[in-house]
Amino acid sequence: MITLPFLFDAAKKENIKNIEFIDKQKDALASKGFTKFNPSYNYNKTIGIALSDDKNSVGIINKLAVKKINYKKILKVDIVEDGTTVTSVSRVGQIGSALVGGMLAGGAGAVIGGLSSEKTQNNKVRILELQILVNDELSPIKKVKFFESDNYVYKDDQNYKFMYEKAEKWKGILEVMINKADKEEQKTNSEYFGQSDKNEIESITSVADELRKLNDLTKEGIISKEQFEKEKEKLLSK
C-alpha cells in the first residue's frame, strides 16, 4: 500500500528535478545570448524557441541543447498542422529566393509542410509545428513542435488555440527577420552588382520561383512527387 508521506516525498523529488532542469536550460540559453526575452515552449518545456538579446537570432531549444540561428540564414517559415502547411512566409529578395529554390531542389521541400501521411481533418488536429527552412545544407529544417496529442482534438480546443497563438507569434517575429534580410540584400545589390550580375541573379531567381510553385503543387496534391522530380530536372538542366 502506498502511503501519503511516500507520495509527498515523490512529488517533492520530482519538483526539485524540474527546477534543476529549468535552471540548466536557462544557463544553456544564457551562454548563447538569450537572457532578455521569455522563450516559448511546448507544455512539458522540452521543446521551444527563443529570441536573442540583440534580436538578430533565434534559438531552437531541445531539452538542454540550444541551436542558434542568425536571421540572415532564415529562408522560409511554415505553420504546419498534421504535415500540411497552413500558412508560410519566405525570402523574396533575389539571392534569398534563389536559396529557397535551391533548398527545395535539394529535397528539403519534401519535408516542409507537404502532404500528410494521414488524412488531414479540417476541424481536428493532432500535431502543430513551426518549421523553419535555413541556409544549411546539412540540416536545413528546424522544427518546433508546439502541440502533439495521441488523439485528434478540435481546433477550438483552448489548449490547442493557446499553442497556435504561440506559433503565429513566432511566425511574425521570424517574418520581421526575413524582411530585414531582404532589405539588406536589396541595398547590397544596388551598391555592388552590375547589370550582368543582376541578369544572372534574375535568371537564378526565376528557376527558384518555378521550383517553389512546383513544390506548392506537390503539397496540394495536384502533381505527384515523381512529377515534381521530373519537372525539377528540366528546370535545373536549362
N, CA and C of each residue as an Amber inpcrd file, in Angstrom:
protein
   714
   0.8440000  -1.1980000   0.0000000   0.0000000   0.0000000   0.0000000
   0.8810000   1.2520000   0.0000000   0.5830000   2.1930000  -0.9020000
   1.3540000   3.4320000  -0.9980000   0.8540000   4.4170000   0.0520000
   1.7550000   4.8970000   0.8800000   1.3730000   5.8120000   1.9590000
   1.4130000   7.2570000   1.4880000   0.6980000   8.1270000   2.2000000
   0.6450000   9.5430000   1.8610000   2.0160000  10.2100000   1.9480000
   2.8120000   9.9360000   3.0040000   4.1660000  10.5390000   3.0660000
   5.0320000  10.1590000   1.8670000   4.8740000   8.9100000   1.3960000
   5.6500000   8.4640000   0.2360000   5.2960000   9.2860000  -1.0020000
   3.9940000   9.5490000  -1.1840000   3.5430000  10.3400000  -2.3310000
   4.0700000  11.7630000  -2.2610000   4.0280000  12.3450000  -1.0670000
   4.5580000  13.7040000  -0.8940000   6.0440000  13.7580000  -1.1900000
   6.7860000  12.7390000  -0.7470000   8.2330000  12.6960000  -0.9640000
   8.5510000  12.5600000  -2.4580000   7.7850000  11.7310000  -3.1520000
   7.9940000  11.5430000  -4.5890000   7.7050000  12.8300000  -5.3530000
   6.6270000  13.5110000  -4.9530000   6.2710000  14.7730000  -5.6050000
   7.3310000  15.8310000  -5.3530000   7.8760000  15.8550000  -4.1450000
   8.9180000  16.8220000  -3.8000000  10.1780000  16.5850000  -4.6360000
  10.5650000  15.3260000  -4.7820000  11.7480000  14.9860000  -5.5830000
  11.5530000  15.3700000  -7.0490000  10.3330000  15.1230000  -7.5620000
  10.0290000  15.4600000  -8.9490000  10.0750000  16.9640000  -9.1540000
   9.5820000  17.7200000  -8.1900000   9.5940000  19.1830000  -8.2730000
  11.0170000  19.7240000  -8.2790000  11.8710000  19.1570000  -7.4230000
  13.2810000  19.5670000  -7.3690000  13.9690000  19.2650000  -8.6970000
  13.6500000  18.0970000  -9.2510000  14.2240000  17.6910000 -10.5370000
  13.8300000  18.6680000 -11.6380000  12.5520000  19.0770000 -11.6410000
  12.0670000  20.0280000 -12.6520000  12.7370000  21.3880000 -12.5160000
  12.9040000  21.8500000 -11.2770000  13.5570000  23.1410000 -11.0290000
  15.0060000  23.1050000 -11.5080000  15.6960000  22.0060000 -11.2290000
  17.0890000  21.8600000 -11.6610000  17.1820000  21.8590000 -13.1930000
  16.2300000  21.1930000 -13.8370000  16.2110000  21.1500000 -15.3060000
  16.0130000  22.5500000 -15.8750000  15.0690000  23.3140000 -15.3270000
  14.7860000  24.6730000 -15.7990000  16.0110000  25.5680000 -15.6160000
  16.6960000  25.4190000 -14.4890000  17.9040000  26.2190000 -14.2280000
  19.0020000  25.9000000 -15.2470000  19.1730000  24.6300000 -15.5650000
  20.1770000  24.2320000 -16.5500000  19.8120000  24.7510000 -17.9410000
  18.5180000  24.7350000 -18.2310000  18.0450000  25.2330000 -19.5210000
  18.3170000  26.7320000 -19.6440000  18.0710000  27.4720000 -18.5670000
  18.3470000  28.9150000 -18.5540000  19.8350000  29.1850000 -18.7500000
  20.6700000  28.3790000 -18.1150000  22.1160000  28.5410000 -18.2630000
  22.5520000  28.2880000 -19.7110000  21.9640000  27.2660000 -20.3380000
  22.2960000  26.9480000 -21.7300000  21.8930000  28.1020000 -22.6530000
  20.7300000  28.7050000 -22.3990000  20.2760000  29.8500000 -23.1910000
  21.1720000  31.0670000 -22.9590000  21.4990000  31.3310000 -21.6960000
  22.3230000  32.4970000 -21.3620000  23.7050000  32.4050000 -21.9970000
  24.2480000  31.1880000 -22.0980000  25.5930000  31.0100000 -22.6620000
  25.6450000  31.3790000 -24.1430000  24.4650000  31.4450000 -24.7890000
  24.4150000  31.7750000 -26.2220000  23.7320000  33.1130000 -26.4870000
  23.5200000  33.8960000 -25.4200000  22.9950000  35.2490000 -25.6050000
  21.4920000  35.3610000 -25.5990000  20.8080000  34.4800000 -24.8530000
  19.3460000  34.5270000 -24.7450000  18.9660000  34.7470000 -23.2760000
  18.8640000  36.0050000 -22.8790000  18.5540000  36.3050000 -21.4760000
  17.4150000  37.3010000 -21.3000000  17.1750000  38.1700000 -22.2740000
  16.2290000  39.2760000 -22.0950000  14.7730000  38.9000000 -22.3220000
  14.5210000  38.0070000 -23.2600000  13.1490000  37.7390000 -23.6860000
  12.7280000  36.3180000 -23.3100000  11.4740000  36.1820000 -22.8980000
  10.9710000  34.8800000 -22.4770000  10.8080000  33.9470000 -23.6730000
  11.3470000  32.7290000 -23.5870000  11.1540000  31.7560000 -24.6640000
   9.7040000  31.2550000 -24.6720000   9.3190000  30.6130000 -25.7600000
   8.0350000  29.9320000 -25.8430000   8.3010000  28.4300000 -25.9170000
   7.5430000  27.6790000 -25.1280000   7.7580000  26.2290000 -25.0440000
   6.4870000  25.4550000 -25.3590000   6.6890000  24.1360000 -25.6110000
   5.5480000  23.2340000 -25.5840000   5.1760000  22.9930000 -24.1150000
   4.1760000  22.1610000 -23.8620000   3.6580000  22.0600000 -22.4940000
   4.6360000  21.4600000 -21.4950000   5.4830000  20.5350000 -21.9130000
   6.4240000  19.9570000 -20.9490000   7.7730000  20.6720000 -20.9260000
   7.8390000  21.7980000 -21.6380000   9.0220000  22.6750000 -21.6350000
  10.3060000  21.9890000 -22.1110000  10.1730000  21.0020000 -22.9850000
  11.3610000  20.3520000 -23.5370000  11.7270000  20.9120000 -24.9140000
  10.7300000  21.4170000 -25.6400000  10.9340000  21.9730000 -26.9770000
  10.4780000  23.4250000 -26.9580000  11.2890000  24.3190000 -27.5650000
  10.8920000  25.7230000 -27.5620000  11.7110000  26.5610000 -28.5260000
  11.4760000  27.8600000 -28.4740000  12.1710000  28.8180000 -29.3330000
  12.3610000  30.1110000 -28.5610000  13.4870000  30.7730000 -28.7810000
  13.8030000  31.9960000 -28.0390000  14.3950000  33.0480000 -28.9690000
  14.2780000  34.3100000 -28.5480000  14.8410000  35.4460000 -29.2900000
  16.0910000  35.9270000 -28.5730000  17.1770000  36.1380000 -29.3350000
  18.4340000  36.5680000 -28.7270000  18.3510000  38.0000000 -28.2190000
  19.2720000  38.3530000 -27.3380000  19.2740000  39.6900000 -26.7300000
  19.4160000  40.7930000 -27.7690000  20.1620000  40.5330000 -28.8480000
  20.3430000  41.5500000 -29.8980000  19.2610000  41.4850000 -30.9730000
  18.3080000  40.5760000 -30.8240000  17.1750000  40.3980000 -31.7490000
  17.6120000  39.9930000 -33.1610000  18.8180000  39.4830000 -33.2850000
  19.3310000  39.0920000 -34.5900000  19.3540000  37.5790000 -34.8080000
  18.9570000  36.8210000 -33.7850000  18.9820000  35.3600000 -33.8860000
  17.8260000  34.7650000 -33.1080000  17.4770000  33.5350000 -33.4910000
  16.5510000  32.7480000 -32.6900000  17.2760000  31.5070000 -32.2070000
  16.8260000  30.9660000 -31.1100000  17.3990000  29.7380000 -30.5780000
  16.3530000  28.6440000 -30.5700000  16.6570000  27.5210000 -31.2050000
  15.7620000  26.3710000 -31.1850000  16.1680000  25.5020000 -29.9980000
  15.2380000  25.3260000 -29.0670000  15.5330000  24.6330000 -27.8110000
  15.0510000  23.1870000 -27.8860000  15.9440000  22.2650000 -27.5910000
  15.5920000  20.8470000 -27.4840000  16.1960000  20.3230000 -26.1900000
  15.3770000  20.3010000 -25.1510000  15.8130000  19.9550000 -23.7960000
  16.9030000  20.9310000 -23.3490000  18.1630000  20.4800000 -23.2250000
  19.2230000  21.3800000 -22.7700000  20.1060000  21.8760000 -23.9270000
  19.7790000  21.5050000 -25.1400000  20.5370000  21.9520000 -26.3140000
  19.8580000  23.1740000 -26.9330000  20.6830000  24.1340000 -27.3650000
  20.1660000  25.3490000 -27.9990000  20.9060000  25.5720000 -29.3160000
  20.1540000  25.5650000 -30.4250000  20.7280000  25.8180000 -31.7390000
  20.4590000  27.2760000 -32.1130000  21.5000000  28.0710000 -32.2190000
  21.3640000  29.4990000 -32.5270000  21.3900000  29.7150000 -34.0330000
  20.3970000  30.4620000 -34.5390000  20.2710000  30.6940000 -35.9820000
  20.1970000  32.1900000 -36.2520000  21.1560000  32.7130000 -36.9780000
  21.1630000  34.1250000 -37.3480000  20.0670000  34.4150000 -38.3620000
  19.4940000  35.6240000 -38.2890000  18.3730000  35.9780000 -39.1650000
  18.7100000  35.8680000 -40.6490000  19.9760000  36.0600000 -41.0140000
  20.3590000  36.0040000 -42.4230000  20.2590000  34.5930000 -42.9960000
  20.2300000  33.5800000 -42.1210000  20.1520000  32.1960000 -42.5790000
  18.7170000  31.6940000 -42.7260000  17.7560000  32.4790000 -42.2270000
  16.3560000  32.0450000 -42.2660000  15.7770000  32.3130000 -43.6600000
  15.2750000  31.2850000 -44.3090000  14.7700000  31.4000000 -45.6790000
  13.2500000  31.2840000 -45.7760000  12.6530000  30.4720000 -44.9300000
  11.2140000  30.2090000 -45.0490000  10.6790000  29.7200000 -43.7120000
   9.4410000  30.0950000 -43.4030000   8.8010000  29.6860000 -42.1470000
   7.3950000  29.1900000 -42.4650000   7.0400000  28.0310000 -41.9180000
   5.7110000  27.4580000 -42.1300000   5.0730000  27.1010000 -40.7880000
   3.7750000  27.3480000 -40.6750000   2.9910000  26.7540000 -39.6000000
   2.3370000  25.5230000 -40.2120000   2.5670000  24.3730000 -39.5860000
   2.1560000  23.0950000 -40.1730000   1.2630000  22.3220000 -39.2110000
   0.1060000  21.9070000 -39.7030000  -0.8180000  21.0710000 -38.9400000
  -0.8570000  19.6800000 -39.5630000  -0.4930000  18.6740000 -38.7760000
  -0.5300000  17.2900000 -39.2650000   0.1430000  17.1300000 -40.6210000
   1.2650000  17.7970000 -40.8040000   2.0440000  17.6410000 -42.0320000
   1.6290000  18.5200000 -43.1860000   0.5940000  19.3460000 -42.9990000
   0.1200000  20.2120000 -44.0730000   0.3190000  21.6800000 -43.6910000
   0.9580000  22.4400000 -44.5790000   1.2120000  23.8530000 -44.3140000
  -0.0910000  24.6380000 -44.2700000  -0.2570000  25.4080000 -43.1980000
  -1.4270000  26.2690000 -43.0350000  -1.1230000  27.6680000 -43.5470000
   0.0520000  28.1720000 -43.1950000   0.4750000  29.5000000 -43.6280000
   1.9950000  29.5400000 -43.6450000   2.5590000  30.3650000 -44.5460000
   4.0170000  30.4150000 -44.6490000   4.4820000  31.7810000 -45.1280000
   5.7580000  32.0440000 -44.9240000   6.3940000  33.2620000 -45.4150000
   7.8200000  32.8910000 -45.7960000   8.3490000  33.5050000 -46.8760000
   9.7000000  33.1650000 -47.3060000  10.4150000  34.3900000 -47.8530000
  11.7300000  34.2550000 -48.0040000  12.5390000  35.3180000 -48.5760000
  12.0540000  35.6190000 -49.9920000  12.0150000  36.9080000 -50.3410000
  11.5890000  37.3050000 -51.6810000  12.6940000  38.0310000 -52.4370000
  13.7840000  38.3920000 -51.7570000  14.9150000  39.0040000 -52.4380000
  15.5130000  38.0190000 -53.4290000  16.2560000  38.5140000 -54.4090000
  16.7570000  37.6640000 -55.4810000  17.6410000  36.5320000 -54.9700000
  18.6170000  36.8590000 -54.1210000  19.5140000  35.8260000 -53.6090000
  18.7810000  34.9220000 -52.6320000  18.0010000  35.5260000 -51.7370000
  17.2500000  34.7400000 -50.7610000  16.2790000  33.7950000 -51.4380000
  15.5880000  34.2830000 -52.4670000  14.6380000  33.4600000 -53.2020000
  15.3540000  32.3040000 -53.9040000  16.5260000  32.5930000 -54.4610000
  17.3080000  31.5470000 -55.1140000  17.7460000  30.4830000 -54.1180000
  18.0970000  30.9020000 -52.9090000  18.4920000  29.9490000 -51.8710000
  17.3220000  29.0630000 -51.4640000  16.1310000  29.6570000 -51.3560000
  14.9380000  28.8660000 -51.0490000  14.7310000  27.8120000 -52.1240000
  14.8000000  28.2440000 -53.3900000  14.6360000  27.3120000 -54.5020000
  15.6820000  26.2200000 -54.4850000  16.9090000  26.5820000 -54.1470000
  17.9830000  25.5980000 -54.0760000  17.7300000  24.5560000 -53.0040000
  17.2300000  24.9920000 -51.8450000  16.9320000  24.0550000 -50.7660000
  15.7880000  23.1290000 -51.1630000  14.7740000  23.6850000 -51.8350000
  13.6490000  22.8650000 -52.2780000  14.1130000  21.8510000 -53.3140000
  14.9980000  22.2960000 -54.2090000  15.5220000  21.3890000 -55.2300000
  16.3310000  20.2710000 -54.6050000  16.9660000  20.5770000 -53.4730000
  17.7810000  19.5750000 -52.7960000  16.9860000  18.5850000 -51.9700000
  15.6630000  18.7440000 -51.9410000  14.8390000  17.7690000 -51.2250000
  14.2210000  18.2770000 -49.9520000  14.6060000  19.4720000 -49.5020000
  14.0500000  19.9890000 -48.2560000  12.5500000  20.1960000 -48.3590000
  12.0840000  20.5190000 -49.5590000  10.6520000  20.7580000 -49.7520000
   9.8050000  19.5410000 -49.4420000  10.4070000  18.3800000 -49.5260000
   9.6580000  17.1530000 -49.2720000   9.3050000  16.9950000 -47.8040000
  10.0270000  17.7020000 -46.9300000   9.7520000  17.5750000 -45.5010000
   9.2450000  18.8710000 -44.8900000   9.0770000  19.9120000 -45.6850000
   8.4540000  21.1340000 -45.1890000   6.9960000  21.0940000 -45.5910000
   6.1330000  21.0950000 -44.6250000   4.7190000  21.0260000 -44.9530000
   4.4540000  19.7510000 -45.7330000   4.1040000  19.9070000 -46.9780000
   3.8810000  18.7460000 -47.8190000   2.5800000  18.0510000 -47.4950000
   2.4400000  16.8550000 -48.0340000   1.2270000  16.0860000 -47.8210000
   1.4000000  15.1730000 -46.6210000   0.4060000  15.1500000 -45.7600000
   0.4640000  14.3200000 -44.5730000   0.3070000  12.8530000 -44.9450000
   0.9760000  11.9750000 -44.1800000   0.7980000  10.5490000 -44.3920000
  -0.5650000  10.1090000 -43.8800000  -1.1730000  10.9520000 -43.0160000
  -2.5160000  10.6850000 -42.5470000  -3.4750000  11.6420000 -43.2470000
  -4.7280000  11.2450000 -43.2860000  -5.7270000  12.1280000 -43.8660000
  -5.9370000  13.3160000 -42.9390000  -5.7840000  14.5230000 -43.4730000
  -5.9380000  15.7270000 -42.6550000  -7.4160000  15.9740000 -42.3690000
  -7.7220000  16.2530000 -41.1110000  -9.0860000  16.5530000 -40.7100000
  -9.2480000  18.0630000 -40.6450000 -10.3060000  18.5750000 -41.2860000
 -10.4820000  20.0170000 -41.4010000 -10.6500000  20.7210000 -40.0630000
 -11.3750000  20.1050000 -39.1420000 -11.6650000  20.7800000 -37.8860000
 -10.9980000  20.1350000 -36.6860000 -10.1500000  19.1370000 -36.9450000
  -9.4340000  18.4760000 -35.8560000  -7.9380000  18.4170000 -36.1820000
  -7.1310000  18.2330000 -35.1620000  -5.6810000  18.2340000 -35.3660000
  -5.0010000  17.4260000 -34.2660000  -3.8420000  16.8670000 -34.6080000
  -3.0350000  16.1400000 -33.6150000  -1.6980000  16.8240000 -33.3530000
  -1.0930000  17.3560000 -34.4210000   0.2660000  17.9030000 -34.3070000
   0.3280000  19.3080000 -34.8980000   0.9650000  20.2140000 -34.1830000
   1.1990000  21.5790000 -34.6590000   2.6840000  21.8760000 -34.5600000
   3.2780000  22.2630000 -35.6910000   4.7100000  22.5640000 -35.7210000
   4.9750000  23.9060000 -36.3740000   6.0310000  24.5580000 -35.9210000
   6.6160000  25.6860000 -36.6270000   7.8530000  25.1330000 -37.3190000
   7.8840000  25.1880000 -38.6520000   9.0120000  24.6420000 -39.4010000
   9.7820000  25.7810000 -40.0550000  11.0880000  25.7660000 -39.8740000
  11.9490000  26.8430000 -40.3540000  12.9770000  26.2710000 -41.3260000
  12.9850000  26.7980000 -42.5520000  13.9940000  26.4200000 -43.5450000
  15.1600000  27.3900000 -43.4270000  16.3650000  26.8460000 -43.2100000
  17.5470000  27.6870000 -43.0380000  18.5970000  27.3250000 -44.0850000
  19.5000000  28.2430000 -44.3240000  20.5680000  28.0380000 -45.3010000
  21.6690000  27.1800000 -44.6800000  21.3740000  25.8990000 -44.5950000
  22.3020000  24.9350000 -44.0020000  22.0740000  23.6040000 -44.7240000
  22.9670000  23.2480000 -45.6300000  22.7590000  22.0740000 -46.4610000
  22.7460000  20.7830000 -45.6510000  23.4300000  20.7460000 -44.5180000
  23.4800000  19.5290000 -43.7120000  22.2270000  19.3580000 -42.8480000
  21.6410000  20.4810000 -42.4350000  20.4520000  20.4160000 -41.5780000
  19.5350000  21.5970000 -41.8910000  18.8270000  21.5380000 -43.0280000
  18.0620000  22.7100000 -43.4760000  16.7320000  22.9290000 -42.7620000
  16.1900000  21.9030000 -42.1040000  14.8730000  22.0170000 -41.4890000
  14.9830000  22.0290000 -39.9740000  14.4530000  23.0700000 -39.3610000
  14.3710000  23.1550000 -37.9030000  12.8900000  23.1480000 -37.5190000
  12.5170000  22.3040000 -36.5730000  11.1170000  22.1700000 -36.1850000
  10.9200000  22.4840000 -34.7080000   9.8470000  23.2240000 -34.4440000
   9.4260000  23.4640000 -33.0660000   8.0170000  22.8880000 -32.9450000
   7.9120000  21.7540000 -32.2680000   6.6130000  21.0850000 -32.1340000
   5.9090000  21.6540000 -30.9030000   4.9670000  22.5630000 -31.1560000
   4.2550000  23.2200000 -30.0680000   3.1660000  22.3410000 -29.4660000
   2.5770000  21.4670000 -30.2820000   1.4290000  20.6920000 -29.7940000
   1.4690000  19.2970000 -30.3930000   1.1820000  18.2980000 -29.5420000
   1.0800000  16.9170000 -30.0170000   0.1220000  16.1660000 -29.1080000
  -0.8100000  15.4540000 -29.7200000  -1.8010000  14.6980000 -28.9610000
  -1.9220000  13.2990000 -29.5500000  -2.1500000  12.3140000 -28.6900000
  -2.3460000  10.9460000 -29.1700000  -3.6270000  10.8350000 -29.9860000
  -4.6050000  11.6600000 -29.6290000  -5.8940000  11.6460000 -30.3250000
  -6.1570000  13.0130000 -30.9510000  -6.9970000  13.0430000 -31.9670000
  -7.3700000  14.3120000 -32.5870000  -8.1490000  15.1690000 -31.5890000
  -7.8720000  16.4680000 -31.6090000  -8.6380000  17.4220000 -30.8010000
  -9.2310000  18.4580000 -31.7490000 -10.3350000  19.0510000 -31.3380000
 -10.9370000  20.1050000 -32.1530000 -10.0440000  21.3530000 -32.1260000
 -10.0430000  22.0720000 -33.2390000  -9.1790000  23.2470000 -33.3330000
  -9.6330000  24.4030000 -32.4510000 -10.8550000  24.3080000 -31.9230000
 -11.2890000  25.3360000 -30.9800000 -11.0010000  24.9400000 -29.5350000
 -10.2890000  23.8190000 -29.3520000  -9.8250000  23.4240000 -28.0270000
  -8.9160000  24.5190000 -27.4660000  -9.1440000  24.9030000 -26.2140000
  -8.4220000  26.0370000 -25.6390000  -6.9150000  25.8150000 -25.5850000
  -6.4990000  24.6100000 -25.2400000  -5.0630000  24.3140000 -25.1860000
  -4.4240000  24.4320000 -26.5720000  -5.1380000  23.9080000 -27.5880000
  -4.6080000  23.9870000 -28.9480000  -4.5570000  25.4340000 -29.4270000
  -5.6130000  26.1830000 -29.1750000  -5.6550000  27.5800000 -29.6020000
  -4.5250000  28.3810000 -28.9630000  -4.2300000  28.0910000 -27.7010000
  -3.1460000  28.7720000 -26.9900000  -1.8060000  28.5110000 -27.6910000
  -1.5670000  27.2530000 -28.0710000  -0.3200000  26.9060000 -28.7420000
  -0.2590000  27.4590000 -30.1600000  -1.4070000  27.4880000 -30.8420000
  -1.4250000  28.0440000 -32.1900000  -1.0830000  29.5340000 -32.1610000
  -1.5710000  30.2320000 -31.1370000  -1.2410000  31.6530000 -30.9900000
   0.2610000  31.8450000 -30.7900000   0.8990000  30.9280000 -30.0600000
   2.3590000  30.9810000 -29.8950000   3.0510000  30.8130000 -31.2500000
   2.6000000  29.8370000 -32.0190000   3.1950000  29.5890000 -33.3380000
   3.0400000  30.8040000 -34.2450000   1.8630000  31.4290000 -34.2250000
   1.6260000  32.6320000 -35.0350000   2.5300000  33.7770000 -34.5930000
   2.6900000  33.9330000 -33.2990000   3.5600000  34.9910000 -32.7700000
   4.9790000  34.8250000 -33.3110000   5.4890000  33.5960000 -33.2850000
   6.8580000  33.3710000 -33.7360000   6.9930000  33.4390000 -35.2460000
   5.9580000  33.0690000 -35.9590000   5.9790000  33.2730000 -37.4050000
   6.1130000  34.7630000 -37.7050000   5.4130000  35.6050000 -36.9310000
   5.5130000  37.0540000 -37.1050000   6.9080000  37.5800000 -36.8070000
   7.5080000  37.0950000 -35.7250000   8.8700000  37.5120000 -35.3660000
   9.8570000  37.1090000 -36.4600000   9.7260000  35.8910000 -36.9440000
  10.6250000  35.4040000 -37.9910000  10.3870000  36.1240000 -39.3160000
   9.1460000  36.5280000 -39.5620000   8.8530000  37.2980000 -40.7740000
   9.5590000  38.6480000 -40.7400000   9.6020000  39.2820000 -39.5680000
  10.3320000  40.5510000 -39.4160000  11.8110000  40.3350000 -39.7480000
  12.3780000  39.2210000 -39.2730000  13.7790000  38.9060000 -39.5650000
  13.9990000  38.6740000 -41.0570000  13.0810000  37.9570000 -41.6860000
  13.1750000  37.6980000 -43.1260000  13.1280000  39.0040000 -43.9120000
  12.2080000  39.9000000 -43.5350000  12.0980000  41.1990000 -44.2190000
  13.3750000  42.0190000 -44.0420000  13.9690000  41.9240000 -42.8610000
  15.2180000  42.6450000 -42.5970000  16.3300000  42.1370000 -43.5170000
  16.4280000  40.8290000 -43.6650000  17.4480000  40.2460000 -44.5410000
  17.2080000  40.6300000 -45.9950000  15.9410000  40.6630000 -46.4100000
  15.6170000  41.0520000 -47.7900000  16.0140000  42.5040000 -48.0720000
  15.7320000  43.3900000 -47.1140000  16.0700000  44.8100000 -47.2930000
  17.5830000  45.0150000 -47.3730000  18.3140000  44.2840000 -46.5430000
  19.7760000  44.3870000 -46.5760000  20.3260000  43.8600000 -47.8990000
  19.7270000  42.7720000 -48.3900000  20.1610000  42.2160000 -49.6750000
  19.8950000  43.2010000 -50.8060000  18.7160000  43.8220000 -50.7780000
  18.3630000  44.7880000 -51.8210000  19.3510000  45.9490000 -51.8450000
  19.7290000  46.4100000 -50.6680000  20.6860000  47.5160000 -50.5710000
  22.0500000  47.0990000 -51.1170000  22.4820000  45.8870000 -50.7560000
  23.7710000  45.3740000 -51.2330000  23.7750000  45.2210000 -52.7490000
  22.6800000  44.7050000 -53.2900000  22.5900000  44.5210000 -54.7410000
  22.7410000  45.8400000 -55.4880000  22.0330000  46.8690000 -55.0060000
  22.0600000  48.1640000 -55.6880000  23.4360000  48.8180000 -55.6020000
  24.1930000  48.4930000 -54.5530000  25.5030000  49.1220000 -54.3590000
  26.6280000  48.4080000 -55.1020000  26.5410000  47.0770000 -55.2230000
  27.7030000  46.3290000 -55.7000000  27.5110000  45.5750000 -57.0150000
  26.2800000  45.2400000 -57.3760000  26.1020000  44.4090000 -58.5590000
  25.9270000  45.2310000 -59.8240000  26.6390000  44.8250000 -60.8820000
  26.4600000  45.4250000 -62.1940000  25.2750000  44.7830000 -62.8920000
  24.9500000  45.2580000 -64.0880000  23.7720000  44.7600000 -64.7900000
  23.9010000  43.2860000 -65.1430000  25.1090000  42.8480000 -65.5530000
  25.2890000  41.4380000 -65.9120000  25.0660000  40.5370000 -64.7000000
  25.5540000  41.0040000 -63.5420000  25.3420000  40.2340000 -62.3070000
  23.8550000  40.1460000 -61.9910000  23.1450000  41.2790000 -62.1430000
  21.7100000  41.3100000 -61.8530000  20.9470000  40.3690000 -62.7750000
  21.3420000  40.3350000 -64.0660000  20.6680000  39.4480000 -65.0070000
  20.8470000  37.9820000 -64.6160000  22.0510000  37.6480000 -64.1620000
  22.3240000  36.2690000 -63.7530000  21.4990000  35.9020000 -62.5240000
  21.4320000  36.8280000 -61.5780000  20.6510000  36.5730000 -60.3570000
  19.1710000  36.4260000 -60.6880000  18.6870000  37.2810000 -61.6130000
  17.2760000  37.2020000 -62.0020000  16.9630000  35.8560000 -62.6480000
  17.9170000  35.3280000 -63.4150000  17.7290000  34.0270000 -64.0450000
  17.6340000  32.9270000 -62.9960000  18.5270000  32.9840000 -62.0200000
  18.5080000  32.0050000 -60.9280000  17.2070000  32.1140000 -60.1460000
  16.7760000  33.3650000 -59.9020000  15.5490000  33.5990000 -59.1490000
  14.3380000  33.0410000 -59.8730000  14.3240000  33.1680000 -61.2100000
  13.2100000  32.6490000 -61.9960000  13.0760000  31.1430000 -61.8140000
  14.2010000  30.4440000 -61.8520000  14.1860000  28.9910000 -61.6310000
  13.7070000  28.6880000 -60.2170000  14.1760000  29.4660000 -59.2470000
  13.7710000  29.2550000 -57.8510000  12.2710000  29.4380000 -57.6850000
  11.7290000  30.4450000 -58.3560000  10.2810000  30.6900000 -58.2790000
   9.4980000  29.5120000 -58.8480000   9.9840000  28.9720000 -59.9800000
   9.3050000  27.8340000 -60.5960000   9.3630000  26.6060000 -59.6930000
  10.5150000  26.4120000 -59.0260000  10.6520000  25.2890000 -58.0950000
   9.6840000  25.4300000 -56.9240000   9.5340000  26.6660000 -56.4510000
   8.6200000  26.9140000 -55.3400000   7.1810000  26.6090000 -55.7520000
   6.8120000  27.0080000 -56.9830000   5.4620000  26.7290000 -57.4770000
   5.2230000  25.2300000 -57.5880000   6.2200000  24.5060000 -58.1030000
   6.0930000  23.0560000 -58.2210000   5.9560000  22.4080000 -56.8460000
   6.7220000  22.9180000 -55.8820000   6.6420000  22.3920000 -54.5260000
   5.2520000  22.6060000 -53.9380000   4.6670000  23.7750000 -54.1890000
   3.3120000  24.0670000 -53.7050000   2.2920000  23.1290000 -54.3450000
   2.4440000  22.8670000 -55.6590000   1.5330000  21.9570000 -56.3520000
   1.6310000  20.5410000 -55.7890000   2.8570000  20.1440000 -55.4060000
   3.0560000  18.8250000 -54.8110000   2.3740000  18.7490000 -53.4560000
   2.5370000  19.8060000 -52.6410000   1.9230000  19.8400000 -51.3120000
   0.4010000  19.7940000 -51.3980000  -0.1450000  20.4080000 -52.4480000
  -1.5990000  20.4450000 -52.6160000  -2.1430000  19.1720000 -53.2630000
  -1.2560000  18.2750000 -53.6600000  -1.6860000  17.0190000 -54.2500000
  -2.0550000  17.1180000 -55.7110000  -1.7450000  18.2430000 -56.3520000
  -2.0970000  18.4400000 -57.7650000  -1.1490000  17.6540000 -58.6620000
   0.1250000  17.5900000 -58.2790000   1.0770000  16.7440000 -59.0100000
   1.7390000  15.7900000 -58.0170000   2.2470000  14.6790000 -58.5080000
   2.8920000  13.6940000 -57.6440000   4.3450000  14.0730000 -57.3780000
   4.9410000  13.3920000 -56.4120000   6.3510000  13.6270000 -56.1160000
   7.2280000  13.2750000 -57.3250000   6.8350000  12.2140000 -58.0500000
   7.5880000  11.8150000 -59.2340000   7.5390000  12.8990000 -60.3180000
   6.3480000  13.5000000 -60.4880000   6.2090000  14.5880000 -61.4610000
   7.0380000  15.7950000 -61.0420000   7.0650000  16.0580000 -59.7060000
   7.8800000  17.1610000 -59.1940000   9.3470000  16.9500000 -59.5560000
   9.8520000  15.7420000 -59.3250000  11.2600000  15.4390000 -59.6100000
  11.5640000  15.5780000 -61.0930000  10.6230000  15.1470000 -61.9380000
  10.8180000  15.2280000 -63.3870000  10.8980000  16.6740000 -63.8470000
   9.9600000  17.5000000 -63.3700000   9.9490000  18.9180000 -63.7490000
  11.1470000  19.6540000 -63.1640000  11.5580000  19.2530000 -61.9730000
  12.7230000  19.8670000 -61.3310000  13.9760000  19.6620000 -62.1820000
  14.1370000  18.4240000 -62.6890000  15.3010000  18.1170000 -63.5080000
  15.3160000  18.9630000 -64.7800000  14.1280000  19.1960000 -65.3620000
  14.0440000  20.0350000 -66.5550000  14.4950000  21.4540000 -66.2600000
  14.0440000  21.9960000 -65.1450000  14.4000000  23.3810000 -64.7850000
  15.8940000  23.5220000 -64.5050000  16.4470000  22.5530000 -63.7930000
  17.8580000  22.6360000 -63.3970000  18.8070000  22.3810000 -64.5610000
  18.3000000  21.7640000 -65.6340000  19.1560000  21.4680000 -66.7890000
  19.1960000  22.6140000 -67.8040000  18.3640000  23.6530000 -67.5590000
  18.3320000  24.7940000 -68.5020000  19.6340000  25.5910000 -68.4340000
